[in-house]
Structure formats: structure tokens, C-alpha cells
Amino acid sequence: MKKFSLIAVAMTATLALSACGGDDEPAEETTPVEQTTEDSGATTDEAEQTSDVAEETGDAAGETEDAAGEGASFSEPACQEFFTEGGPLADRAEAARTAIDNGEIVDSVAMSEVTLLKSRLDATAKEAPEDISALLLEVNAPFAEAHAAFVEASEDVVNPDTGAITLPEIDTQGSADAQAELETACAG
């Protein structure tokens, strides 16, 4: 139980720091992920799955860039943040939807990625015009649902002995559709 509490405190601290960090994306580092995985008692297979999710994020980045069009210019700051800045949220959203669909959110490391994405999308939606904000919230819906399941029903979602996470089935199609609409709205 102490490991779970320590992980929860670490995730909370990460979220707090990311919320205060502004627009800067945290640099990807493999060492903290490996340390976190080792500290939580996760297996090598879980570390490899997390690595696979990170690789898929890179693949999704190329796909979103192609979909958004090379050199696409978005006048709305929320659109710029979602589609083009840093590690685009669009790419991260696509990778997170794939991870949820494939049941790859199985440990605290993967869940913290979803939680961080949810927080960033919430912050972006808060600053956006109403129509863009509504679409961002639709994109964010499965990540908010995963986060709520993890926080509110933790005994049902997190195995107290192993720390393994089993999320309920979450529909991600509405999020993907909203992201396509968002791209059209931002480009128009």
C-alpha cells in the first residue's frame, strides 16, 4: 500500500509541476521511466509496453503532421498548441486513444501519461474560444474518463498487490471524430 501511495504522490507532484510549467513540454527521458517501473515492481514486459507506447507516439506524430498538412498555419493559439507546438497534443491524443483501445494502460507510468495529457487538454480548452473549447473537451473525454476511473474507483481499477491497472472499456471513437472536426475548424 505504501508503494501505491508513493506513486500517487509522485503523480500528483508531476501534474502540479506540469500545470505550473506553462507551454514547455517535459523532455523525454528513459531513465526516470525505468526507475519508476523498477520502483513500482513492474516487470520488464511492462517497461517494454511503455516503450512501445512511446514509439507509437512518435509514429502518430508523423501521421498528424501529414494530416495537418506540411506548413499548416493555425491562427488560433489553442489550435497551434494542439497541432503544432512542441510534442503536439494531437499526436499524444492519438497515441493515448490507441493505448486505451489496445488495453496498454496497465501501469502507473502509462496512466500518468494519460493524466498529463488530460490536464494539458483541459488547460488548452480553458483558454480557447467556445467552439474550439467544446471540441477539445470532446477529444479529451476518454482521457478524463480513464483518469476518473483511476482516481474514483481505484480499488476496482488498481490491483492492490501488483499495482497493475485494468481500466473499464472506454469508447474513444467520439474523441477521434472530434479531433478530425477540430482540425477542420482550426484550418478554416
Order of alpha helices (4+ residues) and beta strands (2+ residues): alpha-alpha-alpha-alpha-alpha-alpha-alpha-alpha-alpha
